């Protein structure tokens, strides 16, 4: 499990380096409907330029695995486990990475000999904050 988390962390950092070094692509302008006041007249909205280092785009990624689940055997009961790892990467107006957050959850469900759930299904599933980096 540690190798998987380490590998995922290295891959995200490599992707962040290459993303921060690339030039931003020209985006097509988005047609937004005009804003009207209560009289039905068009009103121009003030355009605020984002501050340097402010997040203007957010990239999300996830990896879900049930490989840690175990079948019932003579000496052990069945166990279902879902490992969910998520990453969020914030980009500024220039397309540079300004923040990276990686978190994971290991949701486990235990069973008894008759395959009845013995875990508290109402219990809160705790997150593990693995990594958070804010770039200046």
Secondary structure, DSSP 8 states (H G I E B T S, - for coil): -HHHHHHHHHHHHHHHHHHHHS------------EE-TTS-EE--------TT---EEEEEEEEE-TT-B--BTTB--EEEEEEEEEEEEE-TTS-EEEEEEEEEEEEEEB-TTS-B-S-TTS---EEEEEEEE--
